[in-house]
Amino acid sequence: MCKHVPVPDPLPPDRCPGVLRPHLAADGALLRIRIPGGRAAPSTMAALRRMSSEFGDGDLHLTSRGNLQIRGIPAGSDRSVPESLVNSVVEAGLLPSPSHERVRNIVASPLSGVVGGRMDVRPVVAALDRALCADPLLADLPGRFLFGIDDGRSDLDGLPCDLGVRAVGAASARVRVDRLPGPLVERDRIVPVLTGLARRFLGIRADLWNVRQLPGKGRELLDGEEFDDSGDGPPASGTEYRGDRPGEVHGVFAVSDSEAAVAGSVPLGILTPRIQDALVESAAHDSGAIILTPWRGAVVAPVRADRADRVAESLSRAGLVVDPDSPWTRISACAGSPGCSRSRGDTRSHATALARRLAGPGSDRSPVHVVGCERACGAPRGPHSLVLAGGAP
């Protein structure tokens, strides 16, 4: 019989789940695992594949912050989850700080260090993650608090980042406080400045979850000072983005004369076992990385240029959408039945039927969100249509 890890009770007002504090859904417990910056080694993805297969429903569910969820986990009467599952997360290096595991939301330009951009922000992401985990005070940040590290191509503009930076060169970046421009800082000052602003937010937030909820929309964190970012220049070139949204990327693109990358979107953000296996195999072959995006996509980079088309074909057969014209690039859905007790229908099958209907040239390219009830959880931030599961798609 599995041993279970007890869960603290009662839950605080901030109910964002983690590994040690699961959420109980209609289909079982749900764990959210932080993947700072969205980068995962093939071995990490393989470990997650084993965890979801052994303890959950077999799928890995991508979030809008580039994190992963395991669903359908049998829970104990005290809302506990198997101790062996938690141990597996620890052994995979995905729980560096039990006290900070719910508050380490860091998104970054997915292609940074691969192609384009002004600054390789991967070391900045790693340093910020270490600094957050090392500061006991920052364990009190709300679970929805989001840091955004933009490498200069402005691909994170559409995301609700509380604090972040946008690179203006290889050695400097503009601080962003929600949508407000902050000071220009040197590269080695990015992490101290962001953690300092986060501590300041904690000192004034009361029961607010996000910077944009502050009365001054974040001006309080800048002491009311206004900064001019007009001289920072246009977004960096070489983005290679081919989707309707700023950070989406699909297909095969060159990294160098000998290397390429393959990217696509994940239908409904659900990494099925087939997609997981294909990502692991593709990345491991050339010692590459799997990059999960906050637009529920995935990139494998680098792959050998002479293998790129075969990798794209393999990933496509597994279910990754590498064609930017696919209807799946504009269809999203809430969890639906059986995962949500409020849902009146199976949103997943409804979305699949809708994708078949919208396939082909000439179809409407506006986003569609399939929902199980009027709450419309997970709806896109921009203009979109809602479809209620249960009726005809």
TORLUMMAR-656941 format. One line per 4 residues: for each residue x, y, z of C-alpha. Coordinates in steps of 0.05 Angstrom, whole numbers, padded with zeros to 5 digits. Example, Ala and Ser with C-alpha at 12.3 -4.5 7.8 and 13.67 -1.06 7.14 Angstrom:
// residues 2
00246 -00090 00156; 00273 -00021 00143
END
This chain:
// residues 393
00000 00000 00000; 00025 00070 -00017; 00046 00116 00040; 00017 00186 00035
00045 00254 00052; -00001 00294 00098; -00026 00361 00072; -00032 00423 00116
-00102 00443 00134; -00136 00491 00124; -00114 00518 00057; -00096 00592 00055
-00136 00640 00011; -00084 00630 -00043; -00103 00561 -00068; -00052 00554 -00124
-00029 00482 -00121; 00042 00455 -00118; 00074 00388 -00103; 00066 00390 -00027
-00002 00424 -00030; -00044 00390 -00084; -00111 00412 -00111; -00168 00362 -00106
-00206 00359 -00172; -00264 00314 -00191; -00216 00265 -00223; -00167 00262 -00164
-00110 00304 -00138; -00073 00353 -00182; 00001 00371 -00173; 00033 00431 -00206
00108 00426 -00218; 00149 00488 -00231; 00193 00489 -00293; 00228 00558 -00288
00238 00586 -00357; 00205 00525 -00387; 00270 00487 -00402; 00273 00413 -00387
00327 00362 -00402; 00304 00298 -00436; 00319 00260 -00372; 00273 00307 -00334
00216 00297 -00383; 00227 00222 -00381; 00222 00223 -00305; 00157 00264 -00309
00131 00214 -00360; 00142 00157 -00310; 00109 00196 -00253; 00046 00213 -00293
00040 00142 -00319; 00049 00111 -00250; 00010 00159 -00207; -00035 00202 -00253
-00076 00198 -00316; -00014 00190 -00360; -00017 00260 -00390; 00024 00321 -00371
-00016 00385 -00373; 00018 00450 -00394; -00002 00514 -00358; -00001 00586 -00384
00063 00597 -00343; 00101 00541 -00376; 00094 00495 -00316; 00068 00424 -00315
00011 00390 -00279; -00002 00317 -00264; -00076 00301 -00256; -00118 00242 -00235
-00076 00223 -00174; -00112 00180 -00122; -00114 00220 -00058; -00119 00198 00014
-00177 00217 00060; -00135 00275 00086; -00122 00301 00014; -00053 00269 00015
-00015 00242 -00045; 00032 00183 -00048; 00098 00196 -00013; 00134 00158 -00069
00107 00210 -00120; 00136 00268 -00079; 00201 00230 -00072; 00203 00221 -00148
00194 00296 -00158; 00251 00310 -00109; 00297 00259 -00142; 00284 00291 -00210
00309 00358 -00182; 00241 00391 -00189; 00231 00410 -00116; 00292 00453 -00098
00256 00488 -00041; 00195 00459 -00006; 00179 00527 00024; 00181 00562 -00044
00153 00509 -00091; 00088 00545 -00106; 00116 00614 -00119; 00172 00604 -00169
00134 00625 -00232; 00186 00648 -00283; 00172 00653 -00357; 00226 00671 -00408
00233 00681 -00483; 00231 00608 -00506; 00282 00616 -00562; 00333 00654 -00520
00402 00625 -00530; 00375 00585 -00589; 00365 00639 -00642; 00352 00714 -00642
00343 00761 -00584; 00392 00809 -00553; 00413 00771 -00490; 00417 00697 -00473
00372 00700 -00411; 00379 00627 -00391; 00432 00642 -00338; 00388 00699 -00312
00329 00651 -00303; 00373 00601 -00266; 00401 00656 -00221; 00332 00685 -00206
00305 00616 -00188; 00363 00605 -00139; 00354 00674 -00108; 00279 00664 -00098
00290 00597 -00065; 00345 00625 -00020; 00303 00683 00008; 00255 00660 00064
00213 00723 00058; 00197 00709 -00015; 00163 00644 00003; 00103 00689 00019
00095 00712 -00053; 00026 00692 -00080; 00024 00630 -00123; 00000 00671 -00183
00058 00720 -00180; 00096 00718 -00246; 00166 00739 -00266; 00181 00750 -00340
00251 00750 -00370; 00248 00777 -00442; 00311 00771 -00484; 00293 00834 -00524
00245 00807 -00576; 00183 00830 -00535; 00151 00762 -00540; 00127 00765 -00468
00087 00830 -00478; 00020 00794 -00478; 00033 00757 -00412; 00010 00785 -00344
00080 00789 -00314; 00083 00823 -00247; 00158 00838 -00250; 00209 00826 -00304
00260 00854 -00352; 00267 00864 -00426; 00338 00862 -00453; 00361 00924 -00491
00430 00894 -00504; 00475 00836 -00485; 00494 00869 -00420; 00434 00910 -00398
00358 00906 -00391; 00298 00950 -00376; 00260 00931 -00313; 00185 00922 -00322
00135 00931 -00265; 00072 00902 -00294; 00067 00946 -00357; 00107 01004 -00328
00179 01015 -00351; 00228 01016 -00294; 00302 01032 -00291; 00355 01007 -00339
00401 00958 -00302; 00464 00920 -00317; 00459 00846 -00329; 00489 00827 -00261
00438 00872 -00226; 00376 00841 -00256; 00365 00788 -00202; 00379 00834 -00141
00333 00887 -00169; 00276 00839 -00184; 00280 00805 -00116; 00283 00873 -00082
00220 00895 -00118; 00186 00830 -00099; 00203 00842 -00025; 00175 00912 -00032
00111 00884 -00061; 00104 00837 -00002; 00110 00896 00046; 00051 00933 00016
00006 00881 -00017; -00041 00865 00042; -00084 00810 00012; -00072 00828 -00062
-00043 00775 -00108; -00013 00816 -00165; 00023 00881 -00177; -00031 00906 -00225
-00081 00903 -00167; -00042 00956 -00128; -00077 01024 -00127; -00020 01055 -00167
-00013 00995 -00214; 00058 00984 -00191; 00081 01057 -00186; 00088 01046 -00111
00146 00998 -00125; 00182 01052 -00165; 00171 01106 -00112; 00127 01143 -00162
00187 01155 -00209; 00173 01152 -00283; 00223 01121 -00331; 00228 01134 -00406
00239 01071 -00448; 00231 01105 -00516; 00306 01099 -00529; 00307 01024 -00520
00294 01011 -00593; 00247 00963 -00630; 00242 00889 -00613; 00302 00847 -00631
00302 00815 -00700; 00309 00742 -00717; 00249 00720 -00676; 00226 00664 -00723
00156 00667 -00696; 00103 00641 -00743; 00038 00640 -00704; -00018 00688 -00689
00005 00703 -00619; 00072 00738 -00602; 00110 00678 -00576; 00083 00620 -00617
00131 00584 -00663; 00117 00525 -00709; 00157 00481 -00756; 00231 00474 -00771
00278 00533 -00769; 00353 00541 -00775; 00396 00553 -00714; 00463 00549 -00751
00491 00516 -00813; 00492 00449 -00776; 00435 00456 -00726; 00361 00469 -00727
00301 00470 -00679; 00232 00440 -00686; 00172 00472 -00652; 00098 00465 -00647
00037 00476 -00604; 00007 00424 -00558; -00068 00412 -00571; -00106 00437 -00509
-00039 00439 -00473; -00042 00364 -00461; 00024 00327 -00470; -00001 00257 -00483
00045 00198 -00471; 00059 00195 -00546; 00080 00268 -00548; 00122 00260 -00485
00159 00200 -00514; 00171 00235 -00581; 00198 00297 -00547; 00245 00256 -00503
00270 00214 -00562; 00280 00275 -00607; 00317 00316 -00556; 00360 00259 -00528
00386 00239 -00596; 00425 00304 -00605; 00434 00322 -00531; 00383 00378 -00539
00332 00409 -00492; 00257 00410 -00489; 00230 00481 -00482; 00159 00488 -00457
00126 00554 -00474; 00074 00595 -00437; 00032 00590 -00501; 00026 00515 -00489
00077 00498 -00541; 00142 00458 -00543; 00209 00468 -00577; 00264 00416 -00586
00332 00448 -00596; 00383 00436 -00621; 00373 00379 -00670; 00421 00364 -00727
00400 00401 -00789; 00400 00337 -00831; 00351 00305 -00781; 00304 00364 -00771
00251 00345 -00822; 00249 00274 -00795; 00242 00300 -00724; 00186 00346 -00745
00150 00288 -00779; 00158 00244 -00717; 00132 00298 -00670; 00074 00312 -00716
00054 00238 -00718; 00056 00238 -00642; 00007 00297 -00639; 00049 00360 -00635
00021 00413 -00682; 00079 00438 -00726; 00034 00470 -00778; 00017 00543 -00759
-00047 00538 -00801; -00076 00480 -00761; -00142 00496 -00725; -00109 00470 -00661
-00068 00534 -00658; -00131 00573 -00642; -00172 00524 -00601; -00167 00521 -00525
-00210 00490 -00471; -00221 00487 -00396; -00210 00421 -00360; -00282 00399 -00370
-00310 00331 -00349; -00289 00287 -00315; -00236 00333 -00285; -00284 00388 -00262
-00347 00374 -00223; -00379 00439 -00250; -00371 00420 -00323; -00432 00398 -00362
-00392 00364 -00417; -00327 00334 -00442; -00290 00394 -00469; -00233 00352 -00497
-00275 00311 -00544; -00316 00372 -00562; -00253 00411 -00581; -00229 00352 -00623
-00294 00352 -00662; -00289 00427 -00670; -00218 00421 -00697; -00241 00373 -00751
-00296 00420 -00771; -00250 00480 -00775; -00195 00444 -00815; -00181 00467 -00886
-00171 00533 -00922; -00218 00591 -00914; -00240 00575 -00843; -00246 00629 -00790
-00179 00640 -00755; -00207 00673 -00693; -00192 00638 -00626; -00245 00592 -00597
-00248 00570 -00524; -00290 00509 -00506; -00319 00511 -00436; -00359 00464 -00392
-00397 00519 -00355; -00408 00594 -00355; -00346 00607 -00312; -00304 00599 -00375
-00240 00582 -00337; -00175 00589 -00376; -00205 00634 -00429; -00155 00670 -00475
-00139 00742 -00456; -00154 00771 -00525; -00217 00769 -00568; -00246 00699 -00575
-00310 00660 -00581; -00338 00614 -00527; -00368 00546 -00543; -00405 00508 -00488
-00391 00434 -00488; -00453 00392 -00489; -00484 00425 -00550; -00465 00413 -00623
-00393 00434 -00638
END
